[in-house]
Amino acid sequence: MARIAGVNIPTQKRTHVALTYIHGIGPRLAKEIITKCNIPESRRVQELSESEVIRIREVIDRDYTVEGDLRRDVAMNIKRLMDLGCYRGLRHRKGLPVRGQRTHTNARTRKGKARPIAAKKKA
């Protein structure tokens, strides 16, 4: 198994597909990386030589923010919004949708499991 950016990438898959297992690298960036390293798209990870794996590692370390650093940056951005007390920060703090979605119905992913409201007792 090849280990790039602290992630074990699958050996049976094509290189550009396997690179998408790294947080912060999608299909477009994966293809961009393998073209920078002069590796054909049809090559699978198990067919890569050690020097090619090292080249991929160096390109990712030099040019891209991935895995832990990316997660830390995103968390710091959200924390900054919350500290500012801006609208988006308040929505993050309350656990509600941030980008303008409706909350009367739906929004269950963000709000969590529905909690029942106690029914009124008949007098």
N, CA, C and O atoms as a GROMACS GRO file, in nm:
protein
  492
    1MET      N    1   0.082  -0.119   0.000
    1MET     CA    2   0.000   0.000   0.000
    1MET      C    3   0.086   0.125   0.000
    1MET      O    4   0.179   0.137   0.080
    2ALA      N    5   0.056   0.217  -0.089
    2ALA     CA    6   0.128   0.344  -0.093
    2ALA      C    7   0.071   0.438   0.012
    2ALA      O    8  -0.050   0.447   0.030
    3ARG      N    9   0.160   0.509   0.080
    3ARG     CA   10   0.116   0.603   0.184
    3ARG      C   11   0.155   0.743   0.140
    3ARG      O   12   0.273   0.776   0.130
    4ILE      N   13   0.053   0.825   0.112
    4ILE     CA   14   0.076   0.962   0.068
    4ILE      C   15  -0.004   1.055   0.157
    4ILE      O   16  -0.123   1.032   0.180
    5ALA      N   17   0.060   1.159   0.208
    5ALA     CA   18  -0.002   1.259   0.296
    5ALA      C   19  -0.068   1.194   0.418
    5ALA      O   20  -0.172   1.240   0.464
    6GLY      N   21  -0.007   1.088   0.470
    6GLY     CA   22  -0.058   1.022   0.589
    6GLY      C   23  -0.178   0.933   0.565
    6GLY      O   24  -0.243   0.891   0.661
    7VAL      N   25  -0.209   0.902   0.438
    7VAL     CA   26  -0.325   0.819   0.405
    7VAL      C   27  -0.278   0.699   0.324
    7VAL      O   28  -0.201   0.714   0.229
    8ASN      N   29  -0.325   0.580   0.360
    8ASN     CA   30  -0.298   0.462   0.279
    8ASN      C   31  -0.394   0.463   0.162
    8ASN      O   32  -0.515   0.451   0.180
    9ILE      N   33  -0.341   0.479   0.041
    9ILE     CA   34  -0.429   0.481  -0.076
    9ILE      C   35  -0.436   0.340  -0.134
    9ILE      O   36  -0.338   0.267  -0.131
   10PRO      N   37  -0.553   0.302  -0.188
   10PRO     CA   38  -0.571   0.165  -0.239
   10PRO      C   39  -0.481   0.137  -0.358
   10PRO      O   40  -0.462   0.223  -0.444
   11THR      N   41  -0.425   0.017  -0.363
   11THR     CA   42  -0.326  -0.016  -0.466
   11THR      C   43  -0.389  -0.065  -0.596
   11THR      O   44  -0.326  -0.055  -0.701
   12GLN      N   45  -0.512  -0.119  -0.592
   12GLN     CA   46  -0.571  -0.176  -0.712
   12GLN      C   47  -0.630  -0.070  -0.804
   12GLN      O   48  -0.650  -0.097  -0.923
   13LYS      N   49  -0.659   0.048  -0.752
   13LYS     CA   50  -0.727   0.150  -0.832
   13LYS      C   51  -0.629   0.230  -0.916
   13LYS      O   52  -0.508   0.228  -0.892
   14ARG      N   53  -0.684   0.300  -1.017
   14ARG     CA   54  -0.600   0.389  -1.097
   14ARG      C   55  -0.551   0.503  -1.009
   14ARG      O   56  -0.614   0.537  -0.908
   15THR      N   57  -0.439   0.560  -1.047
   15THR     CA   58  -0.374   0.659  -0.963
   15THR      C   59  -0.462   0.780  -0.936
   15THR      O   60  -0.472   0.825  -0.822
   16HIS      N   61  -0.528   0.833  -1.040
   16HIS     CA   62  -0.608   0.954  -1.020
   16HIS      C   63  -0.731   0.928  -0.934
   16HIS      O   64  -0.781   1.019  -0.869
   17VAL      N   65  -0.781   0.805  -0.933
   17VAL     CA   66  -0.895   0.770  -0.847
   17VAL      C   67  -0.846   0.749  -0.704
   17VAL      O   68  -0.911   0.792  -0.609
   18ALA      N   69  -0.732   0.684  -0.688
   18ALA     CA   70  -0.678   0.656  -0.555
   18ALA      C   71  -0.641   0.784  -0.481
   18ALA      O   72  -0.654   0.792  -0.359
   19LEU      N   73  -0.594   0.886  -0.554
   19LEU     CA   74  -0.555   1.011  -0.489
   19LEU      C   75  -0.674   1.083  -0.428
   19LEU      O   76  -0.658   1.164  -0.336
   20THR      N   77  -0.795   1.055  -0.477
   20THR     CA   78  -0.914   1.121  -0.422
   20THR      C   79  -0.947   1.071  -0.282
   20THR      O   80  -1.034   1.128  -0.216
   21TYR      N   81  -0.880   0.966  -0.234
   21TYR     CA   82  -0.900   0.917  -0.097
   21TYR      C   83  -0.834   1.010   0.004
   21TYR      O   84  -0.857   0.998   0.125
   22ILE      N   85  -0.752   1.103  -0.044
   22ILE     CA   86  -0.687   1.202   0.043
   22ILE      C   87  -0.783   1.319   0.060
   22ILE      O   88  -0.833   1.373  -0.039
   23HIS      N   89  -0.809   1.360   0.184
   23HIS     CA   90  -0.900   1.471   0.211
   23HIS      C   91  -0.843   1.599   0.152
   23HIS      O   92  -0.730   1.638   0.182
   24GLY      N   93  -0.921   1.663   0.067
   24GLY     CA   94  -0.877   1.787   0.004
   24GLY      C   95  -0.835   1.769  -0.140
   24GLY      O   96  -0.804   1.868  -0.208
   25ILE      N   97  -0.834   1.645  -0.190
   25ILE     CA   98  -0.802   1.620  -0.331
   25ILE      C   99  -0.921   1.553  -0.396
   25ILE      O  100  -0.960   1.443  -0.359
   26GLY      N  101  -0.979   1.622  -0.493
   26GLY     CA  102  -1.092   1.569  -0.568
   26GLY      C  103  -1.044   1.519  -0.704
   26GLY      O  104  -0.924   1.514  -0.729
   27PRO      N  105  -1.138   1.483  -0.791
   27PRO     CA  106  -1.101   1.431  -0.923
   27PRO      C  107  -1.018   1.530  -1.006
   27PRO      O  108  -0.923   1.489  -1.073
   28ARG      N  109  -1.054   1.657  -1.002
   28ARG     CA  110  -0.982   1.756  -1.084
   28ARG      C  111  -0.839   1.773  -1.036
   28ARG      O  112  -0.746   1.772  -1.117
   29LEU      N  113  -0.820   1.789  -0.906
   29LEU     CA  114  -0.684   1.805  -0.852
   29LEU      C  115  -0.600   1.679  -0.870
   29LEU      O  116  -0.480   1.688  -0.893
   30ALA      N  117  -0.664   1.561  -0.860
   30ALA     CA  118  -0.591   1.436  -0.876
   30ALA      C  119  -0.534   1.426  -1.017
   30ALA      O  120  -0.418   1.388  -1.036
   31LYS      N  121  -0.614   1.461  -1.116
   31LYS     CA  122  -0.565   1.458  -1.255
   31LYS      C  123  -0.455   1.562  -1.276
   31LYS      O  124  -0.359   1.537  -1.348
   32GLU      N  125  -0.471   1.678  -1.213
   32GLU     CA  126  -0.370   1.783  -1.223
   32GLU      C  127  -0.237   1.736  -1.164
   32GLU      O  128  -0.130   1.763  -1.219
   33ILE      N  129  -0.243   1.666  -1.052
   33ILE     CA  130  -0.123   1.617  -0.985
   33ILE      C  131  -0.050   1.514  -1.071
   33ILE      O  132   0.073   1.520  -1.085
   34ILE      N  133  -0.125   1.418  -1.129
   34ILE     CA  134  -0.055   1.315  -1.206
   34ILE      C  135  -0.001   1.370  -1.338
   34ILE      O  136   0.097   1.317  -1.391
   35THR      N  137  -0.062   1.477  -1.393
   35THR     CA  138  -0.004   1.538  -1.513
   35THR      C  139   0.124   1.613  -1.476
   35THR      O  140   0.219   1.615  -1.554
   36LYS      N  141   0.127   1.677  -1.358
   36LYS     CA  142   0.250   1.744  -1.312
   36LYS      C  143   0.363   1.645  -1.293
   36LYS      O  144   0.480   1.678  -1.316
   37CYS      N  145   0.329   1.523  -1.250
   37CYS     CA  146   0.430   1.420  -1.224
   37CYS      C  147   0.461   1.336  -1.347
   37CYS      O  148   0.541   1.243  -1.339
   38ASN      N  149   0.399   1.366  -1.460
   38ASN     CA  150   0.418   1.292  -1.586
   38ASN      C  151   0.389   1.142  -1.570
   38ASN      O  152   0.468   1.058  -1.612
   39ILE      N  153   0.275   1.112  -1.510
   39ILE     CA  154   0.232   0.973  -1.494
   39ILE      C  155   0.108   0.953  -1.579
   39ILE      O  156   0.015   1.034  -1.572
   40PRO      N  157   0.103   0.847  -1.662
   40PRO     CA  158  -0.016   0.823  -1.745
   40PRO      C  159  -0.139   0.792  -1.660
   40PRO      O  160  -0.128   0.731  -1.554
   41GLU      N  161  -0.258   0.835  -1.708
   41GLU     CA  162  -0.383   0.816  -1.632
   41GLU      C  163  -0.419   0.669  -1.614
   41GLU      O  164  -0.484   0.633  -1.516
   42SER      N  165  -0.378   0.584  -1.707
   42SER     CA  166  -0.416   0.444  -1.702
   42SER      C  167  -0.334   0.364  -1.599
   42SER      O  168  -0.370   0.250  -1.567
   43ARG      N  169  -0.228   0.421  -1.547
   43ARG     CA  170  -0.139   0.351  -1.452
   43ARG      C  171  -0.208   0.332  -1.318
   43ARG      O  172  -0.271   0.424  -1.265
   44ARG      N  173  -0.195   0.212  -1.264
   44ARG     CA  174  -0.252   0.183  -1.132
   44ARG      C  175  -0.146   0.206  -1.024
   44ARG      O  176  -0.027   0.209  -1.053
   45VAL      N  177  -0.191   0.221  -0.901
   45VAL     CA  178  -0.100   0.254  -0.790
   45VAL      C  179   0.004   0.145  -0.770
   45VAL      O  180   0.121   0.175  -0.744
   46GLN      N  181  -0.035   0.019  -0.782
   46GLN     CA  182   0.060  -0.090  -0.761
   46GLN      C  183   0.169  -0.094  -0.867
   46GLN      O  184   0.275  -0.152  -0.844
   47GLU      N  185   0.144  -0.031  -0.982
   47GLU     CA  186   0.244  -0.028  -1.090
   47GLU      C  187   0.340   0.090  -1.078
   47GLU      O  188   0.435   0.099  -1.155
   48LEU      N  189   0.317   0.180  -0.983
   48LEU     CA  190   0.403   0.296  -0.966
   48LEU      C  191   0.537   0.256  -0.906
   48LEU      O  192   0.543   0.169  -0.819
   49SER      N  193   0.644   0.320  -0.952
   49SER     CA  194   0.775   0.296  -0.892
   49SER      C  195   0.789   0.384  -0.768
   49SER      O  196   0.710   0.475  -0.746
   50GLU      N  197   0.890   0.356  -0.687
   50GLU     CA  198   0.913   0.435  -0.566
   50GLU      C  199   0.938   0.581  -0.598
   50GLU      O  200   0.892   0.670  -0.527
   51SER      N  201   1.013   0.605  -0.705
   51SER     CA  202   1.045   0.744  -0.742
   51SER      C  203   0.919   0.821  -0.782
   51SER      O  204   0.907   0.940  -0.753
   52GLU      N  205   0.824   0.753  -0.849
   52GLU     CA  206   0.699   0.820  -0.888
   52GLU      C  207   0.614   0.852  -0.765
   52GLU      O  208   0.553   0.959  -0.758
   53VAL      N  209   0.611   0.761  -0.669
   53VAL     CA  210   0.535   0.785  -0.546
   53VAL      C  211   0.597   0.903  -0.471
   53VAL      O  212   0.525   0.988  -0.418
   54ILE      N  213   0.729   0.909  -0.466
   54ILE     CA  214   0.799   1.019  -0.400
   54ILE      C  215   0.769   1.150  -0.471
   54ILE      O  216   0.748   1.253  -0.407
   55ARG      N  217   0.766   1.148  -0.606
   55ARG     CA  218   0.734   1.267  -0.684
   55ARG      C  219   0.593   1.319  -0.651
   55ARG      O  220   0.572   1.439  -0.634
   56ILE      N  221   0.497   1.225  -0.644
   56ILE     CA  222   0.359   1.262  -0.610
   56ILE      C  223   0.355   1.325  -0.471
   56ILE      O  224   0.292   1.429  -0.451
   57ARG      N  225   0.423   1.261  -0.375
   57ARG     CA  226   0.428   1.312  -0.237
   57ARG      C  227   0.483   1.454  -0.232
   57ARG      O  228   0.428   1.541  -0.164
   58GLU      N  229   0.592   1.477  -0.306
   58GLU     CA  230   0.655   1.610  -0.306
   58GLU      C  231   0.564   1.716  -0.366
   58GLU      O  232   0.556   1.827  -0.314
   59VAL      N  233   0.495   1.682  -0.477
   59VAL     CA  234   0.404   1.778  -0.541
   59VAL      C  235   0.290   1.814  -0.446
   59VAL      O  236   0.255   1.932  -0.434
   60ILE      N  237   0.232   1.714  -0.379
   60ILE     CA  238   0.122   1.739  -0.287
   60ILE      C  239   0.170   1.824  -0.168
   60ILE      O  240   0.102   1.919  -0.130
   61ASP      N  241   0.285   1.790  -0.111
   61ASP     CA  242   0.337   1.866   0.003
   61ASP      C  243   0.369   2.011  -0.036
   61ASP      O  244   0.346   2.102   0.043
   62ARG      N  245   0.421   2.031  -0.156
   62ARG     CA  246   0.464   2.164  -0.198
   62ARG      C  247   0.347   2.254  -0.238
   62ARG      O  248   0.344   2.371  -0.202
   63ASP      N  249   0.250   2.198  -0.314
   63ASP     CA  250   0.149   2.283  -0.380
   63ASP      C  251   0.010   2.281  -0.320
   63ASP      O  252  -0.070   2.369  -0.351
   64TYR      N  253  -0.024   2.184  -0.234
   64TYR     CA  254  -0.163   2.170  -0.190
   64TYR      C  255  -0.174   2.161  -0.038
   64TYR      O  256  -0.083   2.113   0.030
   65THR      N  257  -0.288   2.209   0.012
   65THR     CA  258  -0.320   2.194   0.155
   65THR      C  259  -0.415   2.077   0.166
   65THR      O  260  -0.526   2.080   0.112
   66VAL      N  261  -0.372   1.972   0.236
   66VAL     CA  262  -0.454   1.851   0.245
   66VAL      C  263  -0.457   1.799   0.389
   66VAL      O  264  -0.381   1.843   0.475
   67GLU      N  265  -0.548   1.704   0.413
   67GLU     CA  266  -0.562   1.631   0.539
   67GLU      C  267  -0.566   1.721   0.661
   67GLU      O  268  -0.651   1.810   0.669
   68GLY      N  269  -0.476   1.702   0.757
   68GLY     CA  270  -0.481   1.770   0.886
   68GLY      C  271  -0.476   1.921   0.875
   68GLY      O  272  -0.550   1.991   0.944
   69ASP      N  273  -0.388   1.973   0.788
   69ASP     CA  274  -0.375   2.118   0.772
   69ASP      C  275  -0.505   2.177   0.718
   69ASP      O  276  -0.549   2.283   0.765
   70LEU      N  277  -0.567   2.111   0.622
   70LEU     CA  278  -0.692   2.160   0.563
   70LEU      C  279  -0.804   2.157   0.667
   70LEU      O  280  -0.879   2.253   0.680
   71ARG      N  281  -0.814   2.046   0.740
   71ARG     CA  282  -0.917   2.036   0.845
   71ARG      C  283  -0.898   2.145   0.950
   71ARG      O  284  -0.995   2.205   0.996
   72ARG      N  285  -0.773   2.172   0.988
   72ARG     CA  286  -0.743   2.275   1.086
   72ARG      C  287  -0.782   2.413   1.033
   72ARG      O  288  -0.840   2.494   1.105
   73ASP      N  289  -0.750   2.441   0.906
   73ASP     CA  290  -0.786   2.570   0.846
   73ASP      C  291  -0.936   2.591   0.846
   73ASP      O  292  -0.984   2.699   0.881
   74VAL      N  293  -1.012   2.487   0.806
   74VAL     CA  294  -1.158   2.498   0.801
   74VAL      C  295  -1.214   2.520   0.941
   74VAL      O  296  -1.301   2.605   0.961
   75ALA      N  297  -1.163   2.445   1.040
   75ALA     CA  298  -1.209   2.461   1.178
   75ALA      C  299  -1.178   2.601   1.230
   75ALA      O  300  -1.259   2.661   1.301
   76MET      N  301  -1.061   2.654   1.196
   76MET     CA  302  -1.024   2.789   1.240
   76MET      C  303  -1.113   2.894   1.175
   76MET      O  304  -1.148   2.993   1.239
   77ASN      N  305  -1.149   2.874   1.048
   77ASN     CA  306  -1.238   2.968   0.980
   77ASN      C  307  -1.375   2.971   1.047
   77ASN      O  308  -1.433   3.077   1.067
   78ILE      N  309  -1.427   2.852   1.081
   78ILE     CA  310  -1.558   2.844   1.147
   78ILE      C  311  -1.550   2.907   1.286
   78ILE      O  312  -1.641   2.978   1.328
   79LYS      N  313  -1.441   2.880   1.358
   79LYS     CA  314  -1.423   2.938   1.491
   79LYS      C  315  -1.416   3.090   1.483
   79LYS      O  316  -1.470   3.159   1.568
   80ARG      N  317  -1.349   3.142   1.381
   80ARG     CA  318  -1.339   3.287   1.362
   80ARG      C  319  -1.477   3.349   1.342
   80ARG      O  320  -1.508   3.452   1.400
   81LEU      N  321  -1.561   3.284   1.259
   81LEU     CA  322  -1.696   3.334   1.237
   81LEU      C  323  -1.776   3.334   1.367
   81LEU      O  324  -1.852   3.427   1.394
   82MET      N  325  -1.759   3.228   1.447
   82MET     CA  326  -1.832   3.219   1.573
   82MET      C  327  -1.785   3.327   1.671
   82MET      O  328  -1.866   3.386   1.743
   83ASP      N  329  -1.655   3.353   1.675
   83ASP     CA  330  -1.601   3.455   1.766
   83ASP      C  331  -1.646   3.595   1.727
   83ASP      O  332  -1.670   3.680   1.812
   84LEU      N  333  -1.657   3.619   1.594
   84LEU     CA  334  -1.704   3.749   1.547
   84LEU      C  335  -1.849   3.775   1.585
   84LEU      O  336  -1.891   3.889   1.604
   85GLY      N  337  -1.925   3.667   1.596
   85GLY     CA  338  -2.067   3.682   1.627
   85GLY      C  339  -2.149   3.722   1.505
   85GLY      O  340  -2.259   3.775   1.520
   86CYS      N  341  -2.097   3.698   1.385
   86CYS     CA  342  -2.171   3.730   1.264
   86CYS      C  343  -2.282   3.626   1.245
   86CYS      O  344  -2.288   3.525   1.315
   87TYR      N  345  -2.370   3.652   1.149
   87TYR     CA  346  -2.486   3.566   1.127
   87TYR      C  347  -2.445   3.421   1.103
   87TYR      O  348  -2.500   3.329   1.164
   88ARG      N  349  -2.348   3.402   1.015
   88ARG     CA  350  -2.303   3.265   0.986
   88ARG      C  351  -2.244   3.198   1.110
   88ARG      O  352  -2.264   3.079   1.132
   89GLY      N  353  -2.171   3.275   1.190
   89GLY     CA  354  -2.114   3.221   1.313
   89GLY      C  355  -2.222   3.179   1.412
   89GLY      O  356  -2.208   3.076   1.478
   90LEU      N  357  -2.329   3.259   1.422
   90LEU     CA  358  -2.439   3.226   1.512
   90LEU      C  359  -2.509   3.099   1.466
   90LEU      O  360  -2.547   3.015   1.548
   91ARG      N  361  -2.526   3.083   1.335
   91ARG     CA  362  -2.589   2.962   1.281
   91ARG      C  363  -2.504   2.839   1.311
   91ARG      O  364  -2.557   2.734   1.346
   92HIS      N  365  -2.371   2.852   1.298
   92HIS     CA  366  -2.282   2.741   1.334
   92HIS      C  367  -2.298   2.708   1.482
   92HIS      O  368  -2.308   2.591   1.519
   93ARG      N  369  -2.300   2.811   1.565
   93ARG     CA  370  -2.307   2.792   1.711
   93ARG      C  371  -2.436   2.721   1.750
   93ARG      O  372  -2.436   2.636   1.839
   94LYS      N  373  -2.548   2.756   1.684
   94LYS     CA  374  -2.678   2.696   1.717
   94LYS      C  375  -2.700   2.561   1.650
   94LYS      O  376  -2.796   2.490   1.682
   95GLY      N  377  -2.612   2.525   1.556
   95GLY     CA  378  -2.627   2.397   1.487
   95GLY      C  379  -2.738   2.398   1.384
   95GLY      O  380  -2.804   2.297   1.362
   96LEU      N  381  -2.759   2.513   1.321
   96LEU     CA  382  -2.862   2.529   1.219
   96LEU      C  383  -2.796   2.544   1.082
   96LEU      O  384  -2.676   2.570   1.075
   97PRO      N  385  -2.872   2.528   0.973
   97PRO     CA  386  -2.814   2.546   0.840
   97PRO      C  387  -2.756   2.686   0.822
   97PRO      O  388  -2.815   2.785   0.866
   98VAL      N  389  -2.640   2.695   0.759
   98VAL     CA  390  -2.566   2.820   0.750
   98VAL      C  391  -2.596   2.894   0.620
   98VAL      O  392  -2.586   3.017   0.616
   99ARG      N  393  -2.633   2.824   0.516
   99ARG     CA  394  -2.639   2.885   0.383
   99ARG      C  395  -2.780   2.915   0.334
   99ARG      O  396  -2.808   2.903   0.214
  100GLY      N  397  -2.868   2.952   0.425
  100GLY     CA  398  -2.998   3.003   0.384
  100GLY      C  399  -3.106   2.900   0.359
  100GLY      O  400  -3.212   2.936   0.308
  101GLN      N  401  -3.084   2.774   0.394
  101GLN     CA  402  -3.187   2.673   0.371
  101GLN      C  403  -3.301   2.692   0.470
  101GLN      O  404  -3.283   2.753   0.576
  102ARG      N  405  -3.419   2.640   0.436
  102ARG     CA  406  -3.534   2.652   0.524
  102ARG      C  407  -3.519   2.558   0.642
  102ARG      O  408  -3.453   2.454   0.632
  103THR      N  409  -3.580   2.595   0.755
  103THR     CA  410  -3.570   2.511   0.874
  103THR      C  411  -3.708   2.470   0.927
  103THR      O  412  -3.716   2.388   1.019
  104HIS      N  413  -3.815   2.525   0.871
  104HIS     CA  414  -3.950   2.488   0.918
  104HIS      C  415  -3.970   2.338   0.900
  104HIS      O  416  -4.015   2.269   0.991
  105THR      N  417  -3.937   2.289   0.781
  105THR     CA  418  -3.933   2.145   0.758
  105THR      C  419  -3.792   2.115   0.710
  105THR      O  420  -3.716   2.207   0.678
  106ASN      N  421  -3.757   1.991   0.705
  106ASN     CA  422  -3.624   1.948   0.661
  106ASN      C  423  -3.515   1.997   0.757
  106ASN      O  424  -3.544   2.020   0.875
  107ALA      N  425  -3.395   2.014   0.710
  107ALA     CA  426  -3.278   2.054   0.791
  107ALA      C  427  -3.246   1.953   0.901
  107ALA      O  428  -3.180   1.987   0.998
  108ARG      N  429  -3.292   1.829   0.886
  108ARG     CA  430  -3.271   1.727   0.988
  108ARG      C  431  -3.124   1.687   1.000
  108ARG      O  432  -3.079   1.650   1.109
  109THR      N  433  -3.049   1.694   0.892
  109THR     CA  434  -2.908   1.659   0.897
  109THR      C  435  -2.836   1.751   0.995
  109THR      O  436  -2.754   1.708   1.075
  110ARG      N  437  -2.869   1.878   0.988
  110ARG     CA  438  -2.802   1.978   1.069
  110ARG      C  439  -2.859   1.986   1.211
  110ARG      O  440  -2.784   2.005   1.307
  111LYS      N  441  -2.992   1.971   1.225
  111LYS     CA  442  -3.058   1.988   1.354
  111LYS      C  443  -3.057   1.862   1.440
  111LYS      O  444  -3.074   1.869   1.561
  112GLY      N  445  -3.036   1.747   1.378
  112GLY     CA  446  -3.037   1.622   1.453
  112GLY      C  447  -3.174   1.557   1.455
  112GLY      O  448  -3.268   1.606   1.391
  113LYS      N  449  -3.186   1.449   1.528
  113LYS     CA  450  -3.312   1.374   1.534
  113LYS      C  451  -3.422   1.459   1.595
  113LYS      O  452  -3.398   1.534   1.690
  114ALA      N  453  -3.544   1.448   1.540
  114ALA     CA  454  -3.657   1.528   1.588
  114ALA      C  455  -3.692   1.492   1.731
  114ALA      O  456  -3.702   1.374   1.766
  115ARG      N  457  -3.710   1.594   1.815
  115ARG     CA  458  -3.749   1.573   1.954
  115ARG      C  459  -3.898   1.602   1.967
  115ARG      O  460  -3.942   1.709   1.925
  116PRO      N  461  -3.976   1.510   2.023
  116PRO     CA  462  -4.120   1.535   2.035
  116PRO      C  463  -4.151   1.643   2.138
  116PRO      O  464  -4.083   1.656   2.240
  117ILE      N  465  -4.255   1.719   2.110
  117ILE     CA  466  -4.300   1.823   2.202
  117ILE      C  467  -4.412   1.764   2.285
  117ILE      O  468  -4.501   1.698   2.231
  118ALA      N  469  -4.410   1.787   2.417
  118ALA     CA  470  -4.511   1.730   2.505
  118ALA      C  471  -4.649   1.783   2.468
  118ALA      O  472  -4.666   1.904   2.451
  119ALA      N  473  -4.748   1.693   2.456
  119ALA     CA  474  -4.885   1.732   2.420
  119ALA      C  475  -4.954   1.798   2.539
  119ALA      O  476  -4.924   1.767   2.654
  120LYS      N  477  -5.048   1.889   2.509
  120LYS     CA  478  -5.125   1.955   2.615
  120LYS      C  479  -5.220   1.854   2.679
  120LYS      O  480  -5.276   1.767   2.612
  121LYS      N  481  -5.236   1.867   2.811
  121LYS     CA  482  -5.328   1.776   2.882
  121LYS      C  483  -5.469   1.835   2.876
  121LYS      O  484  -5.487   1.957   2.885
  122LYS      N  485  -5.568   1.748   2.862
  122LYS     CA  486  -5.707   1.794   2.858
  122LYS      C  487  -5.755   1.825   3.000
  122LYS      O  488  -5.729   1.748   3.093
  123ALA      N  489  -5.825   1.938   3.016
  123ALA     CA  490  -5.869   1.979   3.150
  123ALA      C  491  -6.011   1.933   3.178
  123ALA      O  492  -6.064   1.959   3.286
   0.00000   0.00000   0.00000
